[in-house]
Amino acid sequence: MTKKYPLAFTIGWNLLLISVGCILCAVAIKGILIPKEFLAGGVTGLSLLIYYVLPGVPVGVIYFVLNIPLFVVGWVFVGRRFLFYSIAGVIIFSAVMLPPYPVIPIQDMILAALTAGIITGAGSGIILRSLGSAGGLDILSVVLYKKFSIRPGTFVLAFNAVLMTVAAFRIPLEMILYTLMFMYVTSYFVNLIVTGLSQRKAVMIISPQWQAISEEISNNLQRGVTVVKGEGGYTGNQLHILYSVITYTELSRFKEMIRKIDPEAFVVVTETLEVMGRRIGNQPHW
């Protein structure tokens, strides 16, 4: 059974995740992107473009105003809980963008792009691990993830690549390339934190000792296992194939258990994109 937490704890924990993620993004934007005059993608990139033209208007204020139409989309296609947390995320992000931040002393433009991508990707990923977002493309990312299983970082990278292609007619190509590098690193770390840290492994086992292995999986590892009847393509012998899904941290124990029971067992371990289901599922609960 899934453990239930008090509502106040759940709300506080999600607001904490959103706040930490927003602060990390603000550090990258005001500590690296703005001093280096980098661009960004999505609503943040548009906010920076407007800020470079109108430096007297705070970036946080611009970002808040641009998010208002996206909340309309969220109201139609996204759950109310996610939308309310996202509104809180936009308010928090706009607020943390107001105070000054120290400039991160990185002179090399490539290292600056990599550092900004790591910090922003970590911040965005932490935000998306909550029940909400910080607005912007996050809302559209969640819509596409729920409808078409397109991962958030992948969508953001594709969208921003198109955006930068259009912007190349007005922005020096060198800055476009640095910005694309920044966005690629950001998308990688978003995918890593949102789905990678909760990656599941699918395991298929063929062994004469299938009963003992099945019992070990169910009783000691406490994971579900499915028995599929099969037939050897060469020998024609009847086989029992075990199929189970485990967490990444359980993989070493799993393999060691199989070696003890049947060192000659045929084992295949594969990556999973996402897993739906009670206890072992790793889909974000947006």
N, C-alpha and C positions, 0 to 999 in steps of 0.2 A: 504494500500500500504506500502511496505517496504521502510523505509527511506534510501535515498542514501546519502552517505558521500563522500566528496572529496577524490580523490585517495591518495593524500599526507597524509591525516588524517588516512585513512585505513591502509596504509603501516606503518606509524609511530605507530599506536595503536598496530598492530600485532607484530611489532618488539619490542615494549615495553613489551607485554605479554611474548614473547619468552625470552627477556633479564631477566625479573624478575624471570621466572621459572628456567632459567639456573643458576642464582645466588643462588637460594634456593637449587638446586641440588648440586651445588659446595660446599655450606656450609655443607650439610650433608656428602658429600664424604670426603672432606678434614678436616672437623671438628669432624667427628665421625667414618666413615667407615675405613679410612686409619689408624688413631691412634689406633683403636681397632683391626685392621687387619681383618675386616669383608670382605666378598665377596659381590658381587651384581649379578644381572642377566643380560643376554643379552650382548650387546656390552660393556656396562660399566663394567660388571663383568669380561669380557675377558681383558679389558684394565687394570683393577686392578691386575689381575693375572700376566700379563706381567710386570706391574710396580713393583710388589713384587719381581719378578725375576731380573728385570733391573731397579732398583730405580733411576738410573741416567737419564732415559728418562721420561719427564713430561707426566702425565696421559692424559692431553689435547691433546698432540701430538699423542699419541697412539690411542686415541679415534678418532681423525680426520682421520688417515690413515685407520683404520678399517671400517670407514663409506663409503669409496669410492665405494666398490662393491655394497653396499645397494642403492647408488644413481642410479646405473644402473637399479636395480629392480624398483625403484621409477619412473624412466624415462619411463619405459614400462607400468607400471600398475597404476600409480598415476598421478593426474592432474599436469600440469606444474606449476601452481601457488603454489600448496602445495609443490612441489619439490623445487622451488626457495626459498620459505620461510624456508624449511628444511635445505637447504645449508647454508642459513644465520644463522639458529639455531645452526648448527654444528660449524660454525666459531665462533659464540658468545660463545657457551659452551666451546670450546677449549681455547678461550681467557680468560674467567673468571676463568678457572681452573689453570691458570699460577700463579697469585699472591698468597701469603700465606694467610691462614685463621686461626683465633684462634681456638684452640681445645676446643670443648664444654665439660665442666668439669662434665661428668657423669661417675661414677665409676661402677655402676651396669650394667652388660652386657645386661640384659633384657630391662632395661629402655633405654639404649643406642640404642638398636635395634628398640624399639618402637618410640623413638624420631626421629631417622634417617628415619624410614618409613613414619612418618607423614610429615616431611619436604620434603622428596623426592617425596612422593605422591602428595603433594600440588604443588610442583614445576612442576612436569610432567603434572599434570592436567591443570595448568595454561597455560603451553606451548601448550597442545592439544586443549585448548579453542581458540587458535589463528588459523590462516589459514595455519599453518605449524607445524613443530616439531623440535626436537633437534637431529634428526637422530636416529640411533640405531634401536631398535625394534619398535619404533614409526612408522616408515615407513611400516613395515610388519603388524603392528597392524591396521593401516588405511586401508591397502589392504584387510585384513580379515573382518574389520568392514563394508566396502563398499560392499564386495562380499557376505558375509555370516552373517552379523549383529552380529558378535562375538565382545563383548565389549572389548575395549583396555586393561583394567586392568585384565580381565579374561584371555585373551590370554597370557599376560605377565606372570601372575602367573603360568599358565600351562606350558609354555615354560621353565620358570626358575626352576620349580619343576623337570622337566626332566633333565635339566642341572645340578642341584645340586645332583641328583641321580648318574649321571656319575662322578661328581667331588668328591663324597664321597669315591671313591677308592684312592684318593690322598690327601684329606683334612680331618683333624680331624672331627669326627662326631659332636662334640659340636659346632664348628664354622659353620657347615652346618645348624644346628638347629637354631642358632641365625640369620643366614642369611635368612633362610626360614621365620622366624618371621618378619624380616625386610621387606622382599618382599611381604608378605601377607598384612601388614599394608599399604605398598606403593600402592598395587593394589586396596585396598579398597578406599583409598583417591583419586586415579585416577578416579575410577568409580564415586565417589561422586561428584567430581568437573566437570567431563566431562558431565555426564548425570543426576546425582542426584540433582544438584542445579537448573536444569531446568526441574524437574520432572513434568509430566502432570498427571491429574486425570481423569479417565473416569467415568461418572456418568449416572446411569440409574434410571428413575423415573416413577412410576406408580401411577396415581392419577386421580380422576374424574375432578379435576381442571387443567387438562393438558394444556388447551388453555391459561389460565392465566399464568401458570408457563412458558410455551413456549414463550409467549410475553415478560415476565420479563427477561428471559435469552437473548432474541434477542435484546430488546430495552435498558434495563438498564445495564446488564452485558456485552452486546455486544459480545456474543459468539454464535457460530453456534449451532443449535439444529436440530436433526433428529427425526421425528415422525414415529414410527413403529406401525402398526396395529397388535393387538394380540388377544388372547382369553384365558380367565381364564380356567385353567385345571379342576377345581372343579365345578365352577358355570356355565361355558360355556358363560359367558358374554363377549361382545366385549370390548377390552381395547385399549388404546392409550399409547404406551410406548415412553418416551422421552429419547434420548441419546445425551449426550454432552461431550465435552472434555474441561477441564479448567486447569488453572495453580494451583500449590499448594497454593499460596498466596490468591487465589480467593475462596478456598474451604469453609472457614468460612462464608463469605458473601453469598455464594451459599446456604448453609444449612439454614442459617437464613432466606433467602428469601423464601425457601420452607416451613419452619415452619409457617411463617406468612400467606401464602396462604392456605396451607393444612397441618395441624399438623399430620394428619393420613396418609400422603403420604408414599408409599413404596419406599425407596431410597437405592441404592447400589453404593458404591464408590470403585473403583478398581485402582490399580497401573497400569501404562503403562511402557513398556520397552523403546519405542521410538514412536514418532508421526511425520508423514510426512504431510505436508500441509501448505498452506499460513497462516501466522499470528500465528497460534497455534503450528506449528511444532517445534520440539526441536532437530532435527538431527544436528550434527556438520557439518558445511559447508566446508568439506575438498575437 
